[in-house]
Amino acid sequence: FVGFQNMVCCNMCVSTDGYKSEIKVMNTQALFQAVVELFYDRLKMNKELRDLDFRKNLETKREFIAKAKELAEAPDVIAAFRQLQELHAKWRETGPVAKEFREPIWEEFSAASSVVNKRHQQFFEERKAAEQANEEAKTKLCEEIEAIDYSGNNSFNKWEEATKQVLDIQQRWKGIGFASKKVNTQLFARFRKTCDEFFAAKAEYYKRVKEELASNLAKKTALCEQVEALLESEDRNKVADKVVALQNEWKTIGGVARRHSDAIWQRFTTACNKFFEDRKRQNSALRKEENENLAAKREVIEQ
């Protein structure tokens, strides 16, 4: 401005108003130049900051790619797939990178993700195939156990043979993996229902037989007591028919529990044998007395 003032003094033809206008123009130009310089300074700073942001985003996304590649070797396929989804969410939250890196880095991340996704898909395809095979195997076991006919089982041995079959099928069932969730539940309900019905029928048979054995034991015990009471009779010949009748009744009564069988039979036969042995001795003594009486009477006749 001082230089401009000196210039004005040398040129007296320029008016005062001209001076003022020229000063305004120069001031405006200087201000504009300063603003332009400030703009470019800030533009440069913004570009540097943006480049820095691009580099950080690029480093972050390369870390995501490295993690995605590690997931391709993870033993837990399902967990790896879930972690990959988390990486994709973080990728979307991460800012952009420089234009020249955008497509290549996305393709690299996409390729790494594709490996994890294919493993995940293959895992479920293989599991589906295994579940289908398990479904077929379990269906056959249901049919096999349902085919066991135990309606005519009338002895402990037959029930034990059938039980071995059922237990064998149950053991094989345990060795088969899961079918699909819905079908697996239905098959297990079907299989368990058949097993429950079998063991319920077996328990009912055992209960009925035990009650019958207990009843038979009570009946045979009563017969033993009756024979033992007849041992007190003085005239065995009069009650011999009763003992014979009791022996015949014994034959009509079914078996008893094995732990009681020998003891109750021994008790009955001992009582019966004693009765007839005592009767035999009693009859022998009677015949001896009769023979003696016969001899005495003959002697009287002779006399």
HELIX and SHEET records of a PDB file:
HELIX    1   1 VAL A    2  CYS A   10  1                                   9    
HELIX    2   2 THR A   16  LEU A   71  1                                  56    
HELIX    3   3 VAL A   77  GLU A   93  1                                  17    
HELIX    4   4 LYS A   99  GLU A  146  1                                  48    
HELIX    5   5 PHE A  156  LYS A  174  1                                  19    
HELIX    6   6 LYS A  181  LEU A  230  1                                  50    
HELIX    7   7 ARG A  236  THR A  252  1                                  17    
HELIX    8   8 ARG A  258  GLU A  302  1                                  45    
END                                                                             
